[in-house]
Amino acid sequence: MRFIIFIGVCMVLLCSTVQAETMYVSDDIKITLRTGPGIDHKILAMIKLGQEVEVLQPDDEWARVQLPNGMEGWVLTRFLTYNKPCRLELGILKEKHETLSAQSAFLLKENRVYKEESKRLRAELSGSREMLVAISKSYDTLKKESADFLELKSKYELTSSQLSDQTKKAEELEEELSKLLSHRSIIWFLSGAGVLILGILIGFSARRQRRKSSLL
C-alpha cells in the first residue's frame, strides 16, 4: 500500500513537472502568493507586477506556481498571462534602447577617433611622400655627382700616372745631362791641360833653339 502511494506521489510530481509553464503576473495589480488555493490560506509573499512564475499546477481559479527564488504557492489564475506585460516589455525595450544608445555613442566616439587617426595618417603619408621625393632627388643628384666624381678620379689617376712617368723620364734625362756635363767638363779640362802642356813644350823648345843660336 505504501509503495502504491509512493508511486502515485511520484507520478503526480512528474505530471506537475511536465505540465509546468512559464507565465507572467499581469500589469493590473500586485497579487498574493498563498499557501493554498483560497483566500483563507496564509499569504507567503506579494508578487510584483510583471513577475515571471513557473506554473506547476494550473486550474481555472487558482494555480500553483514557483517563483524564481524557489518559493512555491498559489495565486489567482485570472492574474496570470502568457504574454509579457506591456510595462515589462516597455522596460525591456527601454533597456535595449539605452544599450543601443550607449553603443551608438561609443561607436560615434570611436568613429571620431578613427577619423582623427585617419587624418593624422594621411598627413604623415603626405609628409612621407614629400620626403621620398626629396630623397629621390638627392639620390639622383648624388648619383650624378658620384659619376662625375668617379670620372674625375679616373682622370686624376691617369694624369697622376702620366705625371709620374714624365717625372721619372725627366729625372733620367737630368741624370744623363749631369753625366754628359760632367763628361764635357772632363774633356774641357783635359783639353786645357793638353794645350797648356803643349804650350810649355813649345816654349821650352823655343828657348833651346835660341840658346843654340847664341852659341853659334
WOTA-V885305 format. One record per residue. N is the residue number from 1. OMEGA is omega in radians with two decimals (999 if undefined). NEAR is the number of other ideal C-beta (glycine too) atoms within 10 Angstrom. Layout:
BEGIN
n: <N:N>
omega: <OMEGA:OMEGA>
near: <NEAR:NEAR>
END
This chain:
BEGIN
n: <1:2:3:4:5:6:7:8:9:10:11:12:13:14:15:16:17:18:19:20:21:22:23:24:25:26:27:28:29:30:31:32:33:34:35:36:37:38:39:40:41:42:43:44:45:46:47:48:49:50:51:52:53:54:55:56:57:58:59:60:61:62:63:64:65:66:67:68:69:70:71:72:73:74:75:76:77:78:79:80:81:82:83:84:85:86:87:88:89:90:91:92:93:94:95:96:97:98:99:100:101:102:103:104:105:106:107:108:109:110:111:112:113:114:115:116:117:118:119:120:121:122:123:124:125:126:127:128:129:130:131:132:133:134:135:136:137:138:139:140:141:142:143:144:145:146:147:148:149:150:151:152:153:154:155:156:157:158:159:160:161:162:163:164:165:166:167:168:169:170:171:172:173:174:175:176:177:178:179:180:181:182:183:184:185:186:187:188:189:190:191:192:193:194:195:196:197:198:199:200:201:202:203:204:205:206:207:208:209:210:211:212:213:214:215:216>
omega: <3.11:3.13:3.13:3.11:3.13:3.11:-3.14:3.11:3.12:3.13:3.11:-3.13:3.12:3.12:3.13:3.14:-3.13:-3.07:-3.10:3.14:3.09:3.10:-3.10:3.03:-3.08:-3.04:3.11:-3.10:2.98:-3.14:-3.10:3.02:-3.05:-3.11:-3.13:-3.09:3.12:-3.10:3.12:3.13:-3.06:3.09:3.12:-3.11:3.03:-3.11:-3.07:3.14:3.07:-3.13:3.07:-3.14:3.08:-3.11:-3.12:-3.09:-3.11:3.09:-3.09:-3.05:-3.13:3.11:3.09:-3.05:3.07:3.12:3.12:3.13:3.10:3.14:3.13:3.11:-3.09:3.11:3.08:-3.05:-3.06:3.12:3.11:3.14:3.10:-3.11:3.07:3.13:-3.10:-3.13:3.11:3.08:3.13:3.11:3.13:3.12:3.12:3.11:3.10:3.13:3.12:3.11:3.13:3.11:3.11:3.11:3.13:3.11:3.12:3.14:3.09:3.10:3.11:3.13:3.09:3.12:3.13:3.11:3.11:3.12:3.11:3.11:3.13:-3.14:3.09:3.10:3.10:3.12:3.11:3.09:3.12:3.11:3.11:3.11:3.13:3.11:3.13:3.13:3.11:3.11:3.12:3.13:3.11:3.11:3.14:3.12:3.11:3.13:3.11:3.11:3.09:3.14:3.13:3.11:3.10:3.12:3.12:3.11:3.13:3.12:3.11:3.13:3.12:3.13:3.12:3.13:3.12:3.11:3.14:3.10:3.11:3.11:3.13:3.10:3.12:3.12:3.11:3.11:3.11:3.12:3.12:3.12:-3.14:3.12:3.11:3.12:3.12:3.12:3.12:3.14:3.13:3.12:-3.14:3.12:3.12:3.14:3.12:3.13:-3.13:3.13:3.12:3.11:3.12:-3.13:3.11:3.12:-3.14:3.13:3.14:3.12:-3.12:-3.14:3.14:3.10:3.12:-3.12:-3.13:3.13:3.13:999>
near: <5:6:7:8:9:10:10:10:10:10:10:11:11:10:12:15:10:7:11:16:13:9:22:18:24:16:16:11:8:11:20:17:22:19:13:12:18:10:10:8:15:10:11:15:14:10:21:9:15:19:20:14:24:16:20:18:16:16:11:7:10:20:22:19:26:16:16:9:6:7:13:15:23:22:22:15:16:13:18:19:14:9:10:16:17:11:11:17:13:13:13:12:10:10:10:10:10:10:10:10:10:10:10:10:10:10:11:10:10:10:10:10:10:11:10:10:10:10:10:10:10:10:10:10:10:10:10:10:10:10:10:10:10:10:10:10:10:10:11:10:10:11:10:10:10:11:10:10:11:10:10:10:10:10:10:10:10:10:10:10:10:10:10:10:10:10:10:10:10:10:10:10:10:10:10:10:10:10:10:10:10:10:10:10:10:10:10:10:10:10:10:10:10:10:10:10:10:10:10:10:10:10:10:9:10:10:10:10:9:10:9:9:8:7:6:4>
END
